[in-house]
Amino acid sequence: GWLFITVPSTLIIPNTALLDYDADVWVQAAFDRIWGHRGTVENGYGSIVPEYLFTACFAVEPLIRIVIDKAEFLCGEECYWNLTDSALILASLIKLVAEVADTGSNPSVWSIIR
């Protein structure tokens, strides 16, 4: 119903602002490294907790919809949207797991995919 449209739509705006902020911080840090400036830009880790919270909120929504809609989630009228949404959430979860596990992979690749 309306709850599945309103809540995620409302969260998209601040999440987009957070992604924009993160991208700006990382680009500034990259230029600082190129120009040899040290410590002039924050390390970009200040937004990890909000990113975890947004990812958790976005991940819970399709799980609830799967419980409520059952097979309709994959076979219904909105199945392509549901699969696209699930793929984006999966990319976010992979990025966060890579950051937490410190696998040596580049988590920003998953940000670009997302």
N, C-alpha and C positions, 0 to 999 in steps of 0.2 A: 504494500500500500504506500501511502504517502510518506510514511516513516523511512522506508528504504530509499526514497528519492531525496527527501529533505536533509537527513543527517549526513549522508556521504557528500551530497552537493555542497553543504555548508562547510564541511571539512576540507574540500578541495581548494578553496580560496586561501586559507592560511597555510596549507601544505605547499601550494605553489609559491607563496611568498617565501617560505622556508627554503625550498629548492633554489629559488633565485638568490637568496642570501648566501647559501652554501656555495653556489657556483661563483658568485662574486668574490667570496673569501678565497676560494681555491685559485681563481685566476690571479687575484692580487698577490697571493703567496708565490705563485709560479713566476710572476714578473719580478717580485722581490728577489727570488733566487737567481734569476737571470741577471739582474742588475747588481747583485752582490749585497743587497740590503738584508740585514738580519733582524728578525724580530719585529718588523714594522707592521706586520699583519698577524692577527690572531691565528691560531693553528687550525681553526675550523671544527674543533671538537665540541664547541658550545652548543651545537644544534643536534647532537647525537640523541639525547634523551627525548626531545620533541619528535625527532624522526622515528624513534622506536614507538612512541605513543601513536603517531599517525599510522604507522605500518600496522600496529596491533588493531587499531580501530578499523582500518580498511580490510584487514584480514578476517575480522570477526563477522563483518556484514555478509560476505558470501557464505560463510559457514552457517549462519542463521537462515539464510535463504535456501541453502541445500536442505536443511532440516524441515523447513516449512514447505518448500516447493517440490522436494524429492526429485523425481525424474524430469519434471518440468524445467528444472534448472538447466539440464543439458539438452533437452529435446523441445523445449517450449519456444514461444515466440521470441523471447529475448536470449536465446541460447548463444548466439554469436557475441552479443555484448557481455554475457556472463563469462564466456571463455576468454575474451579479451581482457576483461577486468581481472580475472583470475591469473592470467599470464603476467600482467603488470604487478600484481601483488606478489607473485612468486619471484619476480625479478627483484623486488624490494627486499623480500625475505632472504634471498641468496646473498644480496649485498650486505645485509646486516649480519648474517652468519659469517661471511667472509671477514668482516671487520672485527667481530667478536673473537673468532677463532684465530685471527691474524695469520692467515694461510700463506701470506706472501703474494697473493693475487692482488690485482688492482681493482678495488671495489668501485672506483669511479666508472669503470666500464659498464657496470650494472646500472649506474645512474644514467648513463647515456642511453642504454637500452630502454630503461623505464621512460 
